[in-house]
Amino acid sequence: MTTHTPRPEVLRYTAFSSTPEGGNPAGVVLDATALDDSDMLAIAADLGYSESAFLTAPPEGLEGQEGRAYSIRYFSPKAEVPFCGHATIATAVALAERIGPGRLVFATRAGAVPVEVAEEGGTVKATLTSVEPRIEEIAGVDVTEALTALGWPAADLDPAFPPRIAFAGARHLVLGAATRARLADLAYDFARLEALMHRLDLTTVQLVWRESATVFHVRDPFPVGGVVEDPATGAAAAAFGAYARELGLVPEDAVLTLHQGEDLGRPGELTVTLRAGEPRVRVSGTGARIS
C-alpha cells in the first residue's frame, strides 16, 4: 500500500458471542486488494487482536456464487496463520450484514472453507466446515517440554485425553486437564512454549477439561501469535472435534459445546458438529460488531 493509497476500512467484530463483550475479537478488511503482506501484518499488529482477516477476489476455480466467494488471509500481530476459525466467523457475519445470509466460500491457505450464515431472531449465526482433519502422535519428550513450559505436573493431565497434535486447517496440541481448577490456573513460560510451538509448527495449544459427555471447557495459549491467550478458537475447536471422534471420546454423530473465554472475562460458546461418514468438522457460533 503506497502513501497515496487510502487505508481500507478495518471493521471490528467478535465471534462466538452475540454481544461485543464476549467471544474473540477480530479485525475484518472486506477489500484488501491494495494491501501487501507487510500492510496486513501492520494492521493486525495495530489492532492487537489474536487474528485479523483480509479479503480479496477468489482464485479461479473456487466454487461458490458470484459475489459470495473470496480469497481470505489471516494475520496475527506477529505472523500469518494458515487458517483461523474465529476470524472466519467474524468475516461471515460482517458480510451477511452487507449482502445477506446464505452460503459463502473462502479460499484459505489450508483449502476451501464453506460457511453457511443464518439469521434467527435478530442474531446472526455462522457455521464453517473445516478442511479434512488429521491426528498425529507427539513424542513424549515434546509433551514433557510442553508441560514444563505450562508449569503442569504430569499428574494434572486427564489420562482419558492422550496428547495428540490435531489439524483441521491449523495444527494444535491437545492436552486434557484433570480438573477445572487446573484449567483455570494458567500462567506459563511464554518464550519456552513459543519455542516449542515454532519447532512443532503449532498454532495454539488446546487445553481441555470435560464437564460432561458433550460439554467441554477449553483454553488456547497463543504465544506464536504474539498474544498470551486466544479467547475463542474456531480452528482448534474443529481440530478437537476430529481428535475426540478419532479417539472414541465422543460418538461419530455428535454435537459438542465448547465454552471458552470465561477465565479471560470474555465468555464465548462454540458448537462443534460431527457427522458419521463425513470427516470434515462443522463449527458454529454467533457474532457481533464491536462499535
C-alpha positions as CSV (number, residue, x, y, z in Angstrom):
1,M,0.0,0.0,0.0
2,T,1.6,3.2,-1.1
3,T,1.4,6.5,0.8
4,H,-1.1,7.7,-1.8
5,T,-3.4,4.7,-1.4
6,P,-6.1,5.3,1.3
7,R,-6.1,2.8,4.1
8,P,-9.1,0.4,3.7
9,E,-11.8,0.3,6.3
10,V,-10.9,-2.0,9.2
11,L,-14.0,-3.5,10.8
12,R,-14.1,-5.0,14.3
13,Y,-16.3,-8.0,15.0
14,T,-16.4,-10.6,17.8
15,A,-17.0,-14.2,17.1
16,F,-18.7,-16.9,19.2
17,S,-20.7,-14.4,21.2
18,S,-23.8,-12.4,20.4
19,T,-22.5,-9.4,22.4
20,P,-19.4,-7.3,21.8
21,E,-18.1,-8.0,25.3
22,G,-17.8,-11.8,24.8
23,G,-16.1,-14.1,22.4
24,N,-13.0,-13.4,20.4
25,P,-12.5,-10.0,18.6
26,A,-11.1,-10.0,15.0
27,G,-10.3,-7.3,12.6
28,V,-12.0,-7.7,9.2
29,V,-10.9,-6.0,6.0
30,L,-13.5,-6.7,3.3
31,D,-11.4,-5.3,0.4
32,A,-7.6,-5.9,0.9
33,T,-6.8,-5.6,-2.8
34,A,-4.4,-2.7,-2.2
35,L,-2.6,-4.3,0.7
36,D,0.7,-6.3,0.6
37,D,1.8,-8.7,3.3
38,S,3.6,-6.0,5.4
39,D,0.4,-3.9,5.3
40,M,-1.8,-6.7,6.5
41,L,0.7,-7.6,9.3
42,A,0.9,-3.9,10.4
43,I,-2.9,-3.6,10.6
44,A,-3.1,-6.9,12.6
45,A,-0.4,-5.7,14.9
46,D,-2.0,-2.3,15.3
47,L,-5.3,-3.9,16.3
48,G,-3.7,-6.3,18.7
49,Y,-6.4,-9.0,18.3
50,S,-5.3,-12.6,18.0
51,E,-6.1,-12.6,14.3
52,S,-7.5,-10.3,11.6
53,A,-8.9,-11.4,8.2
54,F,-8.3,-9.8,4.8
55,L,-10.5,-10.5,1.7
56,T,-9.6,-10.3,-1.9
57,A,-11.1,-11.7,-5.1
58,P,-11.5,-15.5,-5.3
59,P,-9.0,-17.7,-7.2
60,E,-10.1,-19.3,-10.5
61,G,-12.0,-22.5,-10.0
62,L,-13.2,-21.7,-6.5
63,E,-16.8,-22.9,-6.2
64,G,-19.4,-20.5,-5.0
65,Q,-21.9,-18.0,-6.1
66,E,-20.6,-14.8,-7.7
67,G,-20.2,-12.1,-5.1
68,R,-20.2,-14.7,-2.2
69,A,-16.8,-16.3,-2.8
70,Y,-13.4,-14.8,-1.7
71,S,-9.8,-15.4,-1.0
72,I,-9.0,-14.8,2.7
73,R,-5.8,-14.5,4.6
74,Y,-5.3,-14.3,8.4
75,F,-2.6,-12.4,10.3
76,S,-1.9,-12.4,14.0
77,P,0.2,-9.5,15.4
78,K,3.3,-11.4,14.7
79,A,2.8,-13.6,11.6
80,E,0.4,-15.0,9.0
81,V,-1.5,-18.2,10.0
82,P,-3.0,-20.7,7.5
83,F,-6.5,-20.8,8.9
84,C,-8.4,-19.0,11.7
85,G,-11.9,-20.1,12.7
86,H,-13.0,-17.1,14.7
87,A,-11.9,-14.6,12.1
88,T,-13.8,-16.7,9.5
89,I,-17.0,-16.5,11.6
90,A,-16.5,-12.8,12.2
91,T,-16.0,-12.1,8.5
92,A,-19.0,-14.2,7.6
93,V,-21.2,-12.2,10.0
94,A,-19.8,-8.9,8.6
95,L,-20.6,-10.0,5.1
96,A,-24.1,-11.2,6.0
97,E,-24.9,-7.8,7.3
98,R,-24.0,-6.3,3.9
99,I,-25.1,-8.9,1.3
100,G,-27.5,-11.1,3.4
101,P,-27.3,-14.5,4.9
102,G,-26.6,-17.6,2.9
103,R,-23.7,-19.6,1.7
104,L,-20.2,-18.2,1.4
105,V,-17.0,-19.9,0.3
106,F,-13.5,-18.8,1.4
107,A,-10.2,-19.9,-0.2
108,T,-7.7,-20.2,2.6
109,R,-4.1,-21.4,2.6
110,A,-5.4,-24.6,4.1
111,G,-8.1,-25.2,1.5
112,A,-11.6,-24.1,0.6
113,V,-13.8,-23.5,3.6
114,P,-17.6,-23.1,3.0
115,V,-19.6,-21.1,5.6
116,E,-23.4,-21.1,6.0
117,V,-24.9,-17.9,7.6
118,A,-28.4,-17.7,9.0
119,E,-30.3,-15.1,11.0
120,E,-32.6,-16.2,13.8
121,G,-34.4,-13.7,15.9
122,G,-32.1,-10.9,15.1
123,T,-29.0,-12.9,15.9
124,V,-26.6,-13.9,13.1
125,K,-25.0,-17.4,13.3
126,A,-22.3,-18.8,11.0
127,T,-21.3,-22.4,10.5
128,L,-17.9,-23.2,8.9
129,T,-17.0,-26.6,7.5
130,S,-13.3,-27.4,8.0
131,V,-10.9,-28.9,5.6
132,E,-10.3,-32.6,6.1
133,P,-8.7,-33.1,9.6
134,R,-5.9,-35.4,10.7
135,I,-4.5,-36.5,14.1
136,E,-0.8,-37.1,14.7
137,E,1.2,-38.7,17.5
138,I,3.5,-36.5,19.5
139,A,6.8,-37.6,21.0
140,G,6.9,-38.0,24.8
141,V,9.9,-35.6,25.1
142,D,7.8,-32.9,23.4
143,V,4.8,-33.5,25.7
144,T,7.2,-33.2,28.7
145,E,8.6,-29.9,27.3
146,A,5.0,-28.5,26.8
147,L,4.1,-29.5,30.4
148,T,7.3,-27.9,31.7
149,A,6.5,-24.6,29.8
150,L,2.9,-24.7,31.1
151,G,4.0,-25.5,34.7
152,W,1.8,-28.5,34.8
153,P,2.8,-31.7,36.6
154,A,2.1,-34.8,34.5
155,A,-0.4,-35.9,37.2
156,D,-2.6,-32.9,36.2
157,L,-3.3,-34.4,32.8
158,D,-6.5,-36.3,32.3
159,P,-5.5,-39.9,31.2
160,A,-8.6,-40.2,29.1
161,F,-7.2,-37.5,26.8
162,P,-3.9,-38.7,25.4
163,P,-1.8,-35.8,24.0
164,R,-2.0,-35.5,20.2
165,I,-1.5,-33.0,17.5
166,A,-4.8,-32.3,15.8
167,F,-5.2,-30.5,12.4
168,A,-8.3,-29.1,10.8
169,G,-6.7,-26.2,8.9
170,A,-4.0,-25.4,11.5
171,R,-2.0,-27.6,13.9
172,H,-2.9,-27.7,17.7
173,L,-1.5,-29.7,20.5
174,V,-4.4,-31.1,22.5
175,L,-3.8,-31.6,26.3
176,G,-6.6,-32.7,28.7
177,A,-6.7,-31.1,32.2
178,A,-7.8,-33.4,35.0
179,T,-9.7,-30.7,36.8
180,R,-11.4,-27.3,36.1
181,A,-9.1,-25.7,38.6
182,R,-6.1,-26.9,36.7
183,L,-7.5,-25.3,33.5
184,A,-8.3,-22.1,35.3
185,D,-4.8,-21.7,36.6
186,L,-2.9,-20.7,33.5
187,A,0.5,-19.0,34.0
188,Y,3.1,-20.3,31.6
189,D,6.6,-19.6,30.3
190,F,5.8,-17.6,27.2
191,A,9.2,-17.9,25.5
192,R,9.6,-21.6,26.2
193,L,6.2,-22.5,24.9
194,E,6.6,-20.3,21.9
195,A,9.9,-22.0,21.0
196,L,8.3,-25.5,21.2
197,M,5.4,-24.4,19.2
198,H,7.6,-23.0,16.4
199,R,9.6,-26.2,16.3
200,L,6.4,-28.3,16.0
201,D,4.6,-25.8,13.7
202,L,1.7,-25.4,16.2
203,T,-0.8,-22.5,16.1
204,T,-2.2,-23.0,19.6
205,V,-2.1,-25.4,22.5
206,Q,-5.7,-26.6,23.1
207,L,-6.2,-27.2,26.8
208,V,-9.4,-29.1,27.5
209,W,-11.5,-30.1,30.6
210,R,-14.5,-32.3,30.2
211,E,-17.6,-31.2,32.1
212,S,-20.0,-33.8,30.7
213,A,-20.4,-36.2,27.7
214,T,-20.8,-33.3,25.3
215,V,-19.7,-30.2,27.1
216,F,-16.1,-29.0,27.4
217,H,-14.2,-26.0,28.7
218,V,-11.1,-25.0,26.7
219,R,-8.3,-22.5,26.7
220,D,-5.7,-21.8,24.0
221,P,-2.3,-20.3,24.7
222,F,-1.1,-18.5,21.6
223,P,2.4,-17.1,22.1
224,V,3.4,-17.7,18.4
225,G,0.8,-15.1,17.5
226,G,2.1,-12.6,20.0
227,V,-0.8,-12.9,22.5
228,V,-0.9,-14.8,25.7
229,E,-4.2,-16.5,25.1
230,D,-6.8,-16.7,22.3
231,P,-10.3,-16.0,23.8
232,A,-12.2,-18.3,21.4
233,T,-10.5,-20.6,18.8
234,G,-12.6,-22.0,16.0
235,A,-9.7,-23.7,14.2
236,A,-8.8,-25.5,17.4
237,A,-12.4,-26.4,18.1
238,A,-12.6,-28.1,14.7
239,A,-9.3,-29.9,15.4
240,F,-10.5,-31.0,18.8
241,G,-13.8,-32.4,17.3
242,A,-11.8,-34.6,15.0
243,Y,-9.5,-35.6,17.8
244,A,-12.3,-36.5,20.1
245,R,-14.1,-38.6,17.4
246,E,-10.9,-40.4,16.3
247,L,-10.0,-41.4,19.9
248,G,-13.6,-42.6,20.6
249,L,-14.2,-39.9,23.2
250,V,-17.5,-39.0,21.5
251,P,-19.8,-40.7,19.0
252,E,-19.3,-40.3,15.3
253,D,-22.6,-38.3,15.3
254,A,-22.3,-35.7,18.0
255,V,-22.9,-32.1,18.8
256,L,-20.4,-30.7,21.3
257,T,-20.4,-27.5,23.2
258,L,-17.1,-25.8,24.0
259,H,-17.0,-22.9,26.5
260,Q,-14.0,-20.6,26.1
261,G,-13.0,-17.2,27.3
262,E,-14.7,-17.4,30.8
263,D,-11.3,-17.2,32.5
264,L,-10.5,-14.1,30.5
265,G,-13.8,-12.3,31.2
266,R,-14.8,-12.8,27.5
267,P,-17.2,-15.8,27.6
268,G,-17.9,-17.5,24.3
269,E,-19.6,-20.6,23.1
270,L,-18.5,-22.8,20.2
271,T,-20.7,-25.6,18.7
272,V,-18.9,-28.5,17.1
273,T,-20.9,-30.8,14.9
274,L,-19.7,-34.3,13.9
275,R,-21.5,-36.4,11.3
276,A,-20.9,-40.1,10.7
277,G,-19.2,-40.7,7.3
278,E,-18.2,-37.1,7.0
279,P,-14.6,-36.5,8.1
280,R,-14.8,-32.7,8.0
281,V,-16.0,-30.9,11.1
282,R,-18.5,-28.1,11.5
283,V,-18.0,-25.2,13.9
284,S,-20.8,-22.8,14.6
285,G,-21.1,-19.5,16.5
286,T,-22.8,-16.2,16.7
287,G,-21.0,-12.8,16.1
288,A,-21.5,-9.1,16.7
289,R,-20.0,-5.9,15.6
290,I,-17.7,-4.1,18.0
291,S,-18.5,-0.3,17.8
